[in-house]
Structure formats: structure tokens, C-alpha cells
């Protein structure tokens, strides 16, 4: 699903940026130009960013990562 139609930024692209270290909307903007068009995507992008960061830092995510690395 596209988060930013103006710049064709998908949900998976946002999640990939977070996996590569993006932690703020500014990071996402710098990497994808998300939010630099009409700006209507910013609230949804922020929610996705928070959700993805929370998933990365949850104990279950750490457990899953450790299991994959065994």
C-alpha cells in the first residue's frame, strides 16, 4: 500500500527505511522525499513509523531475531 502518493512511497519502503536505521519523519523524508508533496501522508507515515519502531524494539521482535540467528 502506498503511504505517500505524491512520491510513490510504499509501506514496505517505510518499513525498510526503519530497518536501515530511520527513526524520525525527517529521516524518512531525507531517504524517500515522503511528505514533501501535498503533506497529507504525514499523519499516516508517522503512525507507521511509530508502529514499526515499536515492533523492532519489542521483546517478541528480539526473540524472533535471536531465533533466526541460531
C-alpha positions in Angstrom: 0.0 0.0 0.0 1.2 3.5 -0.8 1.7 5.8 2.1 2.8 8.8 0.0 1.1 9.0 -3.4 3.0 12.2 -4.4 6.4 10.5 -4.1 5.2 6.9 -4.6 6.5 5.7 -1.2 5.0 2.4 -0.1 4.5 0.9 3.4 7.2 -1.6 2.7 9.6 1.1 1.7 9.0 2.9 5.0 9.5 -0.3 7.0 12.7 -0.9 5.0 14.0 2.5 5.9 13.3 1.9 9.6 15.1 -1.4 9.3 18.1 0.5 7.8 18.1 3.0 10.7 15.5 5.7 10.1 13.9 6.7 13.4 12.2 10.1 12.6 10.0 11.6 10.0 13.0 13.7 9.0 14.9 10.5 8.3 12.1 9.2 6.2 11.8 12.5 4.3 15.6 12.6 3.6 15.6 9.0 2.3 12.3 9.0 0.3 11.0 12.6 0.0 7.9 11.4 1.8 5.8 14.3 2.9 7.4 16.9 0.6 4.4 17.0 -1.8 1.0 17.8 -0.5 1.8 16.6 3.0 -1.4 14.6 3.5 0.6 11.4 4.1 2.5 12.8 7.2 0.0 11.5 9.9 -0.2 8.1 8.4 3.6 8.0 7.8 4.1 9.0 11.5 1.8 6.3 12.7 3.5 3.6 10.6 6.9 4.9 11.7 5.9 4.6 15.4 4.3 1.2 14.9 7.4 -0.2 13.1 9.8 1.2 15.7 7.7 -0.3 18.5 7.8 -3.7 16.7 11.5 -3.5 16.3 12.1 -2.8 20.0 9.5 -5.2 21.4 10.8 -8.3 23.4 9.0 -10.5 20.9 10.9 -9.0 18.0 14.2 -9.5 19.8 13.2 -13.1 20.5 12.3 -13.7 16.9 15.6 -12.2 15.6 17.6 -14.3 18.0 15.8 -17.4 16.9 16.6 -16.6 13.2 20.2 -16.1 14.0 20.7 -19.5 15.7 
